[in-house]
Amino acid sequence: RQLLDVLYVEGGSQYTVKSMNDGSVLNTVGSDFLDLSVNSYDQLMYTSGRQHANLVAYDLEDNNESWSRQNMSIGGNDWFLGMTYFSIGRELYYGDQDGNKFLVSKSGQSNMVANAVSGFLPEEAGFVGDELVVDEGAVSLGHHSIMTFNETSGTLIQSVSIPFDPQAIYPKSNSEAFVFGHDGTQIRMAIYNLTTNSLWEPYSFGTMDLNEVIQIDSDRLVLLTNSGVDLYTYSSNGSVNISNQVFDKGKFCTTCNSLFLLNSNEIVEMSLQGSTIQTQTISNGVDLDLRYNK
């Protein structure tokens, strides 16, 4: 497996996806933007808007739109509520304003539809073992619950209330997940155990703002905060600052063993020790993802 390119989104009157290789525009998202995600196995690039732009699967080899889902926003509410590609199952996940959750194949077929849970809207999601784990926010009460759904049927299996707003869910094992978020004052991390449907918090990160969490493996995660870049290791239950530069988005390159980090002005490739490998200047950067050859 080889890294082919870093794809990134620049904002403006129209959001566009560009190639880090040569700066060329690959596709135009539209007048608003939510997420970018790349499916390297099938060479598809997924983009979605909030209230205007559709969810689009773009074929990176044929350079055309493969399929799309319409943005059905009414009354100024975001229609798409989170979108990410899971290499497990090779499916795209997204949620919508009706509260439904979808797992979609490379051809655009819905392999799973998890119906809305009354009073809740889906936000972040992750795969743990064979289950889809979703952060659902209560529409009127303002609290959040972690809900587990069957990957095939979409049936709600269980839920548990969580005392902060989750921003990232990553697998720790086949029965546990890392859940990172913020409570309005400080960064919080919980370990969610699917077997016991319970949460516990092993570490306190302090009063920083959380921009992004990047998983390296089942033991290490990188936090992008308003204070810089921190590397957290679960086995030693400690966090080390590796850079004071502030970034908004990032990805870990599994073949390069390095981070690609983005803020509005630049993309930086950085080692896990904090050394800068390369830098590219951009304009109004908002998101990025990595394209491999497979």
Secondary structure, 3 states (H helix, E strand, C coil): CCEEEEEEEECCCCEEEEECCCCCEEEEEECCCCEEEEECCCCEEEEECCCCCCEEEEECCCCEEEEEECCCCCCCCCCEEEEEEECCCCEEEEEECCCCEEEECCCCCEEEEECCCCCEEEEEEEEECCEEEEEEEECCCCCEEEEEEECCCCCEEEEEEECCEEEEEEECCCCEEEEEEECCCCEEEEEEECCCCEEECCCECCCCCEEEEEECCCCEEEEEECCEEEEEECCCCEEEEEECCCCCEEEEECCCCEEEEECCCEEEEEECCCCEEEEEECCCEEEEEEEECC
